[in-house]
Amino acid sequence: MNIQIYNDILLIINPNSGHKNANSLIQFVKKNVPDLDFFIPENGDEATILLEDKIERYSVFILAGGDGTINRALPFFLGRKDKILCIFPLGSGNGFAREMGFTTDFVQLLSHIQKRESLSVDVVKINDHYSINVAGIGLDGYIAHLFSREKTRGLMKYVFLTLKSLFSYRPFTSTVQVNGHLYQGSFLGISIANNRQFGNNAYIAPEAIPNDGLFDIIMIRPFPFYYYPIFFYKLFAGTLTANKYLIIQQSNNQAEIKTNYQFAHVDGESVICKGNVLIEMIPQTVQILKTKKTELL
């Protein structure tokens, strides 16, 4: 099998995401798509330099990696109607890729690229960071921090760290201002969602839509230990709704979080967001390749 390819497509492979699958993809491309330009940056800094150099040369960019790989590339695609972003999922959770209908079928991905149909999606700005999927402060930020320090990654490592964190993590104090409402007190976590799921079909914001100009803020109050199984069941069933432990707000205006808690994440990437956290919506600013799942969006 030898697949014809256009010369304006660039594949960037994160070798640290799904190491075995990354190697399989490299071998597949070399054998079946020899005309496809691809690069394998050693780290995030090298990937940034690569994008700075190649952004004007190519029209379609395939990012092979996880949500963090997408997040690091985001600034280069903001407002660029002439650039299409595609995903080949190699990460631990692949939340954004799942929501957008991207699979590990590379031939199918190339067939979608031939159509050159794209969807304009929103991006949430959180201080100096950008999020296309889900960001958060609190428990999920703490888990992302622990995960970033691990030498080995993958779903089972993430599950282990999550279960371990439930016994050591403590709620934090915060103030959230959104839609003219003020929420104060103790929280387990505060998520800012542009899309429905963290990854692995864990739906923190079941009503979120990536191109509706709204972000969801999900504020989780501390709850008794017996409620954890109920919470996680609803999380993976996609049935989380507002209740005495969950406050959910959708907004297209600015929102602000004030906290002294430092551990946060943007699209699964561990960051520090301490003090005033300003949240803003940038509507329909990134072009994402359409798949069968997103044809009607």
C-alpha angles and dihedrals in degrees: 000000000000115000121207112230137187119243094233095070122097126191118203115191123199102211091195093062113082095342097201094045090047090055091048090052092050092052092046093051094047091051103037107022104035093158094057113106112228138169133195109206115199095223145355094276092054090048090053092051090048093053092047089055099041105034093096095041098060136045101198123046123193112199113199106197143063135297090286091057089054092046094055091052096047099094091062093058102044109123093355104133089172095060124075121202121208131182132218101187116230102144135105096256108009092195097162094043091051092050092048094048099247116152137181091260100112094184090055090049091054091050089055090049091055089064092054092209116151140184123220109229134188127249126203118220113213109185102300094341131088127215127192096173123018132333129182151176123217128020096008090046090050091051091048088052092053091044092053090059095053121103092208122050137183139107097294092052090051092049091049093051091047093053091044091050093055089070098043105032121099128199120255135217120248146155120223123192116191135147091358092304126117120210119187139174138048124352137181090205145338117214127194109202132192090166135032105253145045089213138280088058095295100148109203093164110029093177097050118120119192097220106035097096092245134108123203122225113201115191115193117201120206111274136187118277092248089064094063095085090049092048094049092045090054091043093058094036090055092235103117111140135168114286138142090297099038127060115188126189130173118204145168092191131079117287128191134207122194117195144137091218110111110193114095140142138211113207089340095309113125114241138161115246107171125160120005114013114193118199122199134172122232103192124217096343105138126060112224122188112255118242131183088271095054100039092106098044 
